[in-house]
Amino acid sequence: MPMAEDETDAQDDAPDKRKWRLIALGVLLAGVAIAAALWLLRPQQQGEQPPDRPPLVSVTAVEQRSEPIRLTGQGTVRPASQVGLALEVGGRVAWVNPSFREGERVRGGETLVRIESADYASRAEQARAEVEQARVELAQAKEARATRQEEFERLQERLASDGSLTPDPIEGDFVRPGEAGQEETTGLAENPSALALGQPQVDAAEAALAGARARFESARRNVARTRIAAPFDAVVRSKSVERGQFVQPGEVLGQLYDAGTLEVAVPLTQRKAALIPRVFAPVTSGAASGVPAEVRVDFGGATWAWDAIVEGAEGAIDPNTRTLDVVVRVASPLRGGRPVSGAEAAGEAPPLLPGFFADVEFLARTPPAYFTIPRDALRAENRVWAVREGRIAFVPVTVVAREGPNLYVTGPKLRDGERIVTGDLPSVTEGMEVRTGEGRTTPAIDARESGGKEPAIGGGA
């Protein structure tokens, strides 16, 4: 019986053994397949790799120029002349010009505000009467002086006729007998005083008349001061007076600005300002620079431009920004600008008004020859990387000005039409071989192929 049981167990284990043999065979075959795949996909041997290629760079061709350099700056439009209106005398406002409103144009000499003038007119009439009275008193004093002079002359003639006085042979005056040639005489008849002849009374009357005339002129001017007029053709910027209001002397009633001229103060770096011809003319000679400029303003979705003239630099450097304000003036700013872009959808041309933020373009002093290059083409130590016969050459340049994304440079070793590198490389040596791609590459491709990035350095500007 025990033997029969062992045979039965052996028969039951036989299928399990076959199963495990099949699994082992499958694993072995899978391992062989994986090994074959790895062998087929193995990397090529070092000797089979293609040779290293020079890095690919982006380049741009430079062009030598001689036309004037155009510098740009920005500033806020402001009045060239602005005045506050104030009366020199006080009183109640009797009339306000309907045109005296913010934004309205007024003509030079046009009356804007008038206060009640009756009291001032009465004082002027009183002063006029005092002048007439003083004139009469002066005439009376002169008449009295003439009468006394005649009386004195008749007295001298009477004394001379009865021998009381004789002519002096030297001076021609009358003297007492026996005293001819003596320098001093005595008595009213010989040497009457000015008081006796009435001269001080005449002097006092003349002074009184002069004082009366001065008071009359002051009163007359006060009558004229009861009105205030525009000093020049202007635009009303603000108004703070109404009819019936009582105003004090010197109280500001409004502000006007000159309608004929506006200006823009443009802060420029000292490098830029130095390129504007005669920029310090107002400081050194009191004359304007006279360099042409253009003022541009964005309004209503369009850009409008006005011709301008550079007045010159203001008299001080800003202590905080170290910039210099250069002032440009626009004549006839209310005439309306000329369209530059987008005017077909903007409608009527606007006037140039104070407060507009403006872009200003200057014509700068120009070197005999210069080049325009991108900012990222300038490297450390003020050099550019020129590509000559497929190799890098370090070319020194001098930065004349920075303008937006570009630089204006000069350099005797930089050639017209030469290609310079604008992309970045991890490391560069002079004479290094590069590929240019002839304008089909971009800085992003350069960085990807070179495997790194080195920022360009824009020094020296």
Secondary structure, 3 states (H helix, E strand, C coil): CHHHHHHHHHHHHHHHHHHHHHHHHHHHHHHHHHHHHHHHCCCCCHHHCCCCCCCECCEEECCEECCCCEEEEEEEEEECCEEEEECCCCEEEEEECCCCCCCCEECCCCEEEEECCHHHHHHHHHHHHHHHHHHHHHHHHHHHHHHHHHHHHHHHHHHHHCCCCEECCCCCCEECCCCCCCCCCCCCCCCCCHHHHCHHHHHHHHHHHHHHHHHHHHHHHHHHCCEEECCCCEEEEEECCCCCCEECCCCEEEEEEECCEEEEEEEECHHHHCCCCCCCHHHHCCCCCCCEEEEEEEECCEEEEEEEEEEEEEEEECCCCCCEEEEEEEECHHHCCEEEECHHHCCCCCCCCCCCEEEEEEECCCCCCEEEEEHHHCECCCEEEEEECCEEEEEECEEEEEECCEEEEECCCCCCCCEEECCCCCCCCCCCECECHHHCCCHHHHHHHHCCCCCCCCCCC
